[in-house]
Amino acid sequence: MPQMMPLSWFMLFMFFSILLILFNTLNYYAPYNKAISLSSTKPLIKILPWKW
């Protein structure tokens, strides 16, 4: 039905917006690798886990 199309687009927009916010929130608060110890005598470059 053509008159229902704007509602469908709006529901898709809301669904993906909530999904994006949820995904970013969970990744922000996810624990990172705790095996890195800052008290070691290694240089700072060796401590940071860079992934290019």
PDB file of N, CA, C and O in Angstrom:
ATOM      1  N   MET A   1       0.833  -1.177   0.000  1.00  0.00           N
ATOM      2  CA  MET A   1       0.000   0.000   0.000  1.00  0.00           C
ATOM      3  C   MET A   1       0.883   1.247   0.000  1.00  0.00           C
ATOM      4  O   MET A   1       1.739   1.388   0.873  1.00  0.00           O
ATOM      5  N   PRO A   2       0.698   2.125  -0.932  1.00  0.00           N
ATOM      6  CA  PRO A   2       1.571   3.301  -1.033  1.00  0.00           C
ATOM      7  C   PRO A   2       1.467   4.253   0.155  1.00  0.00           C
ATOM      8  O   PRO A   2       2.460   4.895   0.500  1.00  0.00           O
ATOM      9  N   GLN A   3       0.320   4.367   0.782  1.00  0.00           N
ATOM     10  CA  GLN A   3       0.187   5.305   1.889  1.00  0.00           C
ATOM     11  C   GLN A   3       0.939   4.840   3.143  1.00  0.00           C
ATOM     12  O   GLN A   3       1.146   5.631   4.064  1.00  0.00           O
ATOM     13  N   MET A   4       1.346   3.573   3.186  1.00  0.00           N
ATOM     14  CA  MET A   4       2.086   3.057   4.336  1.00  0.00           C
ATOM     15  C   MET A   4       3.595   3.193   4.158  1.00  0.00           C
ATOM     16  O   MET A   4       4.349   2.898   5.086  1.00  0.00           O
ATOM     17  N   MET A   5       4.044   3.628   3.002  1.00  0.00           N
ATOM     18  CA  MET A   5       5.483   3.666   2.736  1.00  0.00           C
ATOM     19  C   MET A   5       6.246   4.635   3.647  1.00  0.00           C
ATOM     20  O   MET A   5       7.318   4.258   4.121  1.00  0.00           O
ATOM     21  N   PRO A   6       5.773   5.849   3.924  1.00  0.00           N
ATOM     22  CA  PRO A   6       6.547   6.718   4.831  1.00  0.00           C
ATOM     23  C   PRO A   6       6.714   6.116   6.224  1.00  0.00           C
ATOM     24  O   PRO A   6       7.758   6.295   6.852  1.00  0.00           O
ATOM     25  N   LEU A   7       5.723   5.423   6.703  1.00  0.00           N
ATOM     26  CA  LEU A   7       5.838   4.781   8.006  1.00  0.00           C
ATOM     27  C   LEU A   7       6.898   3.682   7.972  1.00  0.00           C
ATOM     28  O   LEU A   7       7.652   3.502   8.929  1.00  0.00           O
ATOM     29  N   SER A   8       6.943   2.964   6.879  1.00  0.00           N
ATOM     30  CA  SER A   8       7.944   1.910   6.738  1.00  0.00           C
ATOM     31  C   SER A   8       9.360   2.493   6.712  1.00  0.00           C
ATOM     32  O   SER A   8      10.256   1.959   7.365  1.00  0.00           O
ATOM     33  N   TRP A   9       9.572   3.584   5.963  1.00  0.00           N
ATOM     34  CA  TRP A   9      10.882   4.213   5.919  1.00  0.00           C
ATOM     35  C   TRP A   9      11.276   4.757   7.283  1.00  0.00           C
ATOM     36  O   TRP A   9      12.435   4.667   7.687  1.00  0.00           O
ATOM     37  N   PHE A  10      10.312   5.316   7.982  1.00  0.00           N
ATOM     38  CA  PHE A  10      10.599   5.853   9.304  1.00  0.00           C
ATOM     39  C   PHE A  10      10.963   4.735  10.287  1.00  0.00           C
ATOM     40  O   PHE A  10      11.863   4.904  11.109  1.00  0.00           O
ATOM     41  N   MET A  11      10.275   3.608  10.205  1.00  0.00           N
ATOM     42  CA  MET A  11      10.587   2.486  11.089  1.00  0.00           C
ATOM     43  C   MET A  11      11.971   1.920  10.791  1.00  0.00           C
ATOM     44  O   MET A  11      12.706   1.558  11.710  1.00  0.00           O
ATOM     45  N   LEU A  12      12.327   1.843   9.519  1.00  0.00           N
ATOM     46  CA  LEU A  12      13.671   1.391   9.166  1.00  0.00           C
ATOM     47  C   LEU A  12      14.733   2.370   9.673  1.00  0.00           C
ATOM     48  O   LEU A  12      15.775   1.954  10.179  1.00  0.00           O
ATOM     49  N   PHE A  13      14.469   3.650   9.536  1.00  0.00           N
ATOM     50  CA  PHE A  13      15.403   4.663  10.021  1.00  0.00           C
ATOM     51  C   PHE A  13      15.588   4.555  11.531  1.00  0.00           C
ATOM     52  O   PHE A  13      16.712   4.608  12.030  1.00  0.00           O
ATOM     53  N   MET A  14      14.482   4.405  12.255  1.00  0.00           N
ATOM     54  CA  MET A  14      14.563   4.279  13.709  1.00  0.00           C
ATOM     55  C   MET A  14      15.292   2.996  14.116  1.00  0.00           C
ATOM     56  O   MET A  14      16.104   3.005  15.041  1.00  0.00           O
ATOM     57  N   PHE A  15      15.002   1.909  13.432  1.00  0.00           N
ATOM     58  CA  PHE A  15      15.648   0.636  13.749  1.00  0.00           C
ATOM     59  C   PHE A  15      17.159   0.735  13.578  1.00  0.00           C
ATOM     60  O   PHE A  15      17.906   0.348  14.476  1.00  0.00           O
ATOM     61  N   PHE A  16      17.617   1.244  12.442  1.00  0.00           N
ATOM     62  CA  PHE A  16      19.059   1.320  12.206  1.00  0.00           C
ATOM     63  C   PHE A  16      19.726   2.398  13.063  1.00  0.00           C
ATOM     64  O   PHE A  16      20.900   2.268  13.410  1.00  0.00           O
ATOM     65  N   SER A  17      19.005   3.442  13.401  1.00  0.00           N
ATOM     66  CA  SER A  17      19.577   4.446  14.296  1.00  0.00           C
ATOM     67  C   SER A  17      19.789   3.877  15.699  1.00  0.00           C
ATOM     68  O   SER A  17      20.837   4.084  16.311  1.00  0.00           O
ATOM     69  N   ILE A  18      18.792   3.163  16.195  1.00  0.00           N
ATOM     70  CA  ILE A  18      18.930   2.537  17.516  1.00  0.00           C
ATOM     71  C   ILE A  18      20.008   1.474  17.499  1.00  0.00           C
ATOM     72  O   ILE A  18      20.760   1.328  18.463  1.00  0.00           O
ATOM     73  N   LEU A  19      20.085   0.730  16.403  1.00  0.00           N
ATOM     74  CA  LEU A  19      21.126  -0.288  16.273  1.00  0.00           C
ATOM     75  C   LEU A  19      22.518   0.343  16.267  1.00  0.00           C
ATOM     76  O   LEU A  19      23.442  -0.189  16.883  1.00  0.00           O
ATOM     77  N   LEU A  20      22.671   1.465  15.578  1.00  0.00           N
ATOM     78  CA  LEU A  20      23.959   2.158  15.535  1.00  0.00           C
ATOM     79  C   LEU A  20      24.348   2.685  16.913  1.00  0.00           C
ATOM     80  O   LEU A  20      25.495   2.539  17.336  1.00  0.00           O
ATOM     81  N   ILE A  21      23.409   3.286  17.602  1.00  0.00           N
ATOM     82  CA  ILE A  21      23.684   3.813  18.940  1.00  0.00           C
ATOM     83  C   ILE A  21      24.024   2.684  19.912  1.00  0.00           C
ATOM     84  O   ILE A  21      24.945   2.811  20.718  1.00  0.00           O
ATOM     85  N   LEU A  22      23.289   1.599  19.836  1.00  0.00           N
ATOM     86  CA  LEU A  22      23.561   0.456  20.705  1.00  0.00           C
ATOM     87  C   LEU A  22      24.928  -0.153  20.422  1.00  0.00           C
ATOM     88  O   LEU A  22      25.672  -0.466  21.351  1.00  0.00           O
ATOM     89  N   PHE A  23      25.258  -0.320  19.162  1.00  0.00           N
ATOM     90  CA  PHE A  23      26.557  -0.890  18.780  1.00  0.00           C
ATOM     91  C   PHE A  23      27.703  -0.001  19.258  1.00  0.00           C
ATOM     92  O   PHE A  23      28.687  -0.502  19.803  1.00  0.00           O
ATOM     93  N   ASN A  24      27.586   1.307  19.061  1.00  0.00           N
ATOM     94  CA  ASN A  24      28.646   2.221  19.492  1.00  0.00           C
ATOM     95  C   ASN A  24      28.765   2.268  21.013  1.00  0.00           C
ATOM     96  O   ASN A  24      29.872   2.359  21.543  1.00  0.00           O
ATOM     97  N   THR A  25      27.649   2.209  21.708  1.00  0.00           N
ATOM     98  CA  THR A  25      27.681   2.222  23.171  1.00  0.00           C
ATOM     99  C   THR A  25      28.338   0.963  23.714  1.00  0.00           C
ATOM    100  O   THR A  25      29.162   1.033  24.626  1.00  0.00           O
ATOM    101  N   LEU A  26      27.977  -0.185  23.157  1.00  0.00           N
ATOM    102  CA  LEU A  26      28.576  -1.429  23.633  1.00  0.00           C
ATOM    103  C   LEU A  26      30.066  -1.491  23.328  1.00  0.00           C
ATOM    104  O   LEU A  26      30.834  -2.021  24.129  1.00  0.00           O
ATOM    105  N   ASN A  27      30.488  -0.960  22.186  1.00  0.00           N
ATOM    106  CA  ASN A  27      31.914  -0.954  21.874  1.00  0.00           C
ATOM    107  C   ASN A  27      32.676   0.046  22.741  1.00  0.00           C
ATOM    108  O   ASN A  27      33.843  -0.178  23.060  1.00  0.00           O
ATOM    109  N   TYR A  28      32.039   1.129  23.118  1.00  0.00           N
ATOM    110  CA  TYR A  28      32.707   2.120  23.957  1.00  0.00           C
ATOM    111  C   TYR A  28      32.963   1.573  25.361  1.00  0.00           C
ATOM    112  O   TYR A  28      34.026   1.802  25.938  1.00  0.00           O
ATOM    113  N   TYR A  29      31.991   0.853  25.901  1.00  0.00           N
ATOM    114  CA  TYR A  29      32.129   0.346  27.260  1.00  0.00           C
ATOM    115  C   TYR A  29      32.683  -1.072  27.327  1.00  0.00           C
ATOM    116  O   TYR A  29      32.776  -1.640  28.415  1.00  0.00           O
ATOM    117  N   ALA A  30      33.050  -1.651  26.202  1.00  0.00           N
ATOM    118  CA  ALA A  30      33.616  -2.994  26.199  1.00  0.00           C
ATOM    119  C   ALA A  30      35.010  -2.947  26.841  1.00  0.00           C
ATOM    120  O   ALA A  30      35.765  -2.004  26.603  1.00  0.00           O
ATOM    121  N   PRO A  31      35.350  -3.935  27.636  1.00  0.00           N
ATOM    122  CA  PRO A  31      36.680  -3.939  28.266  1.00  0.00           C
ATOM    123  C   PRO A  31      37.765  -4.216  27.228  1.00  0.00           C
ATOM    124  O   PRO A  31      37.619  -5.093  26.376  1.00  0.00           O
ATOM    125  N   TYR A  32      38.838  -3.464  27.315  1.00  0.00           N
ATOM    126  CA  TYR A  32      39.948  -3.704  26.409  1.00  0.00           C
ATOM    127  C   TYR A  32      40.902  -4.720  27.033  1.00  0.00           C
ATOM    128  O   TYR A  32      40.684  -5.197  28.146  1.00  0.00           O
ATOM    129  N   ASN A  33      41.943  -5.032  26.304  1.00  0.00           N
ATOM    130  CA  ASN A  33      42.891  -6.057  26.730  1.00  0.00           C
ATOM    131  C   ASN A  33      43.606  -5.620  28.010  1.00  0.00           C
ATOM    132  O   ASN A  33      44.350  -4.640  28.002  1.00  0.00           O
ATOM    133  N   LYS A  34      43.382  -6.340  29.102  1.00  0.00           N
ATOM    134  CA  LYS A  34      43.974  -5.981  30.393  1.00  0.00           C
ATOM    135  C   LYS A  34      45.377  -6.557  30.579  1.00  0.00           C
ATOM    136  O   LYS A  34      46.001  -6.321  31.614  1.00  0.00           O
ATOM    137  N   ALA A  35      45.885  -7.305  29.600  1.00  0.00           N
ATOM    138  CA  ALA A  35      47.201  -7.919  29.732  1.00  0.00           C
ATOM    139  C   ALA A  35      48.320  -6.881  29.653  1.00  0.00           C
ATOM    140  O   ALA A  35      49.456  -7.174  30.026  1.00  0.00           O
ATOM    141  N   ILE A  36      48.024  -5.703  29.186  1.00  0.00           N
ATOM    142  CA  ILE A  36      49.035  -4.650  29.084  1.00  0.00           C
ATOM    143  C   ILE A  36      49.231  -4.022  30.458  1.00  0.00           C
ATOM    144  O   ILE A  36      48.290  -3.499  31.055  1.00  0.00           O
ATOM    145  N   SER A  37      50.441  -4.079  30.943  1.00  0.00           N
ATOM    146  CA  SER A  37      50.719  -3.486  32.250  1.00  0.00           C
ATOM    147  C   SER A  37      51.464  -2.170  32.054  1.00  0.00           C
ATOM    148  O   SER A  37      52.483  -2.120  31.365  1.00  0.00           O
ATOM    149  N   LEU A  38      50.957  -1.126  32.654  1.00  0.00           N
ATOM    150  CA  LEU A  38      51.597   0.176  32.526  1.00  0.00           C
ATOM    151  C   LEU A  38      52.772   0.339  33.478  1.00  0.00           C
ATOM    152  O   LEU A  38      53.544   1.289  33.347  1.00  0.00           O
ATOM    153  N   SER A  39      52.919  -0.568  34.430  1.00  0.00           N
ATOM    154  CA  SER A  39      54.001  -0.447  35.398  1.00  0.00           C
ATOM    155  C   SER A  39      55.308  -1.064  34.899  1.00  0.00           C
ATOM    156  O   SER A  39      56.328  -0.983  35.583  1.00  0.00           O
ATOM    157  N   SER A  40      55.288  -1.671  33.729  1.00  0.00           N
ATOM    158  CA  SER A  40      56.517  -2.275  33.212  1.00  0.00           C
ATOM    159  C   SER A  40      57.459  -1.187  32.711  1.00  0.00           C
ATOM    160  O   SER A  40      57.057  -0.036  32.545  1.00  0.00           O
ATOM    161  N   THR A  41      58.715  -1.558  32.472  1.00  0.00           N
ATOM    162  CA  THR A  41      59.720  -0.588  32.044  1.00  0.00           C
ATOM    163  C   THR A  41      59.807  -0.513  30.522  1.00  0.00           C
ATOM    164  O   THR A  41      60.753   0.069  29.991  1.00  0.00           O
ATOM    165  N   LYS A  42      58.844  -1.086  29.816  1.00  0.00           N
ATOM    166  CA  LYS A  42      58.874  -1.034  28.356  1.00  0.00           C
ATOM    167  C   LYS A  42      58.543   0.383  27.887  1.00  0.00           C
ATOM    168  O   LYS A  42      57.860   1.128  28.590  1.00  0.00           O
ATOM    169  N   PRO A  43      59.018   0.746  26.722  1.00  0.00           N
ATOM    170  CA  PRO A  43      58.649   2.063  26.171  1.00  0.00           C
ATOM    171  C   PRO A  43      57.148   2.126  25.882  1.00  0.00           C
ATOM    172  O   PRO A  43      56.482   1.100  25.743  1.00  0.00           O
ATOM    173  N   LEU A  44      56.640   3.342  25.797  1.00  0.00           N
ATOM    174  CA  LEU A  44      55.210   3.540  25.596  1.00  0.00           C
ATOM    175  C   LEU A  44      54.738   3.005  24.250  1.00  0.00           C
ATOM    176  O   LEU A  44      53.595   2.563  24.127  1.00  0.00           O
ATOM    177  N   ILE A  45      55.594   3.040  23.249  1.00  0.00           N
ATOM    178  CA  ILE A  45      55.218   2.555  21.914  1.00  0.00           C
ATOM    179  C   ILE A  45      54.947   1.052  21.949  1.00  0.00           C
ATOM    180  O   ILE A  45      54.058   0.576  21.243  1.00  0.00           O
ATOM    181  N   LYS A  46      55.680   0.311  22.740  1.00  0.00           N
ATOM    182  CA  LYS A  46      55.475  -1.136  22.842  1.00  0.00           C
ATOM    183  C   LYS A  46      54.203  -1.479  23.614  1.00  0.00           C
ATOM    184  O   LYS A  46      53.633  -2.554  23.425  1.00  0.00           O
ATOM    185  N   ILE A  47      53.763  -0.579  24.476  1.00  0.00           N
ATOM    186  CA  ILE A  47      52.595  -0.858  25.312  1.00  0.00           C
ATOM    187  C   ILE A  47      51.296  -0.730  24.509  1.00  0.00           C
ATOM    188  O   ILE A  47      50.374  -1.523  24.701  1.00  0.00           O
ATOM    189  N   LEU A  48      51.213   0.248  23.622  1.00  0.00           N
ATOM    190  CA  LEU A  48      49.966   0.516  22.905  1.00  0.00           C
ATOM    191  C   LEU A  48      49.741  -0.519  21.798  1.00  0.00           C
ATOM    192  O   LEU A  48      50.619  -0.710  20.957  1.00  0.00           O
ATOM    193  N   PRO A  49      48.600  -1.180  21.781  1.00  0.00           N
ATOM    194  CA  PRO A  49      48.327  -2.183  20.743  1.00  0.00           C
ATOM    195  C   PRO A  49      47.778  -1.543  19.457  1.00  0.00           C
ATOM    196  O   PRO A  49      46.563  -1.449  19.279  1.00  0.00           O
ATOM    197  N   TRP A  50      48.649  -1.119  18.589  1.00  0.00           N
ATOM    198  CA  TRP A  50      48.218  -0.478  17.354  1.00  0.00           C
ATOM    199  C   TRP A  50      47.803  -1.530  16.355  1.00  0.00           C
ATOM    200  O   TRP A  50      48.503  -2.523  16.158  1.00  0.00           O
ATOM    201  N   LYS A  51      46.663  -1.315  15.723  1.00  0.00           N
ATOM    202  CA  LYS A  51      46.200  -2.212  14.657  1.00  0.00           C
ATOM    203  C   LYS A  51      45.863  -1.353  13.444  1.00  0.00           C
ATOM    204  O   LYS A  51      44.839  -0.669  13.435  1.00  0.00           O
ATOM    205  N   TRP A  52      46.701  -1.380  12.439  1.00  0.00           N
ATOM    206  CA  TRP A  52      46.489  -0.545  11.271  1.00  0.00           C
ATOM    207  C   TRP A  52      45.724  -1.299  10.230  1.00  0.00           C
ATOM    208  O   TRP A  52      45.442  -0.761   9.159  1.00  0.00           O
TER     209      TRP A  52
END
